[in-house]
Amino acid sequence: MCELAGVSRASYYRERENGAGPEGDTELRDQIQKTALRYRKYGYRRIIEVLRREGCNASQHRIRDLLRKDNLLAVRKRKFVVTTRRDKHFLVYPNLAERLELTDINQLWVADITYIWLKNEFVYLAVILDSFSRRVVGWALRRDLRASLPLAALRKAFEERQPGPGLVHHSDQGSQYACHDYINMLEKKEAYPSMSRPARPWENARCERFMKTLKEEQIDARQYADLAELEQHTAEFIDQFYNRHRLHSALGYRSPEEFEQKVARERPAQVMPAGMSFLRHKEIYPDVH
């Protein structure tokens, strides 16, 4: 059509998008603004996916341009801060998570701790995620970094999920995760501890990514007066928004809850614990099949 009419493709698309006139542009802008505000500080890719589901046909470049003009693009900030330290008196466990091939929920949980600055004090948040679905299965807030903090998150996770034997629990080598009380609770539930190597936060990347998302989309958006206010808003973000509605590109632009429901419909009646993959197996043992 463009060749027959003697016009460029760019001119055609520009004319098509602008053809609705000021009224159509206003409607599109209003739809984008409502979506961006409803989903807090979604990145433009997730906003585009939500708009597609709602029947919006505007191009990716146009949506991103309007987000930029209205100052609705996500803001990136903050550096990695160490919140846990290794204690030489506790055992260190090997990293099992890097070899797992996940096929279902409750095969691998990942855990981490981060700090949050309130008006007059630091507080600490411990979180446990199901690595397969990215769902937050346990969390706790405290004013100190004692082992009771991650233990509270772990108890909540076990109460909510009731996993079977064979679960792998992955964390860093911090004393809160290596202490006797924490390891004993894992052993009672027939779960296996797994730990990242020192100074390698990428070995627990999914939990690190959640902490970054939480701070960018919730914590940094406002100032919290006290621990009670922070706990209320954190519960709303995790339980009402993140687990139920936040889209993940790695899950096919589904929320953790939506993804778990999809898997539950498709999985076999009995699911085994996660298997392990050794990528260089054939290189080392070429004659083994």
Steps between C-alpha positions, in 0.01 A plus 500: 500500500781741585681423173184555295423827679860618482536563876739362761393244759593740780264762358219245482536392863539857619184602317310197631593573861426870468189447295275488804579868566534675833203316647647156425839607633337620822321169545824304446690721742228463762506121463881491536497726805232294675693178430831646622341626821305179560815289467723738696836527325480224241767515232376596155510139373253381764279806449491421128401139578216618727379743233510224238275287723260793521482532121738792442661489153742794531862424416762427764693815408196723533406358843856541624515855365180595684628339820817705474311824432279440806803403717360152563805291408644292785790646699806284574717557809678354805811283530543154651545508880627207711251407774624153597845382605651153517583346837794257497340292779210390276504248216491621140294300251568454125306685235235254382278760336723566200455139379126462553255464211168619639171353383260604777449714809655413837814354345728799562451792740741794500547728801666832571504798740506871417500823698239779481553853629208653689475856623718442806635144482604201290279191490555168325286288270545124448333343198458149357399448136395189312759507223276322249210746512672806657226507766585641843414215737631651825625832633564679829602847624714569809714772653803269535691241298476210743406152379141552618444719191553238225354230728170689511497518118582128477221400739253704300614335177464146640156578642376643171652252252533168689775367269587132481844344557779598262461879503828691449535823697763738356652804673833671556746384769380751759495386862121547512458221243785277620407505870380183674138612545455575131668180377304293755171635367600409144602151610171444683316578175737273300631799303859535378703817566692655211725807513660745259875548501640815664471831310282343227154659533413386145479143631182611676391728216124440517472606862735795440278603208190492718666725758585746224143491370357553848717805561447654157125446482398540866760599760664789311163643398430651843637571850390270780459639849532177697521121480121449526436720194773328301366156592150593386615627161742210452218252562280680246778502240600135541163332564264719296718624214823305445373145548162554333543759229860591417599364158834321454658472158668172606153356572359595160369831638294332770481573870639237743148399601382476138809297407451255789136450401608424143761250616250332736265436207774351280729308741472124564327368810828418678796736477852388593764725662709705257761318294860613456681585179875478446564692179852360442408137571551385138831684471641331812341157446451463122432124519225526764138523377 
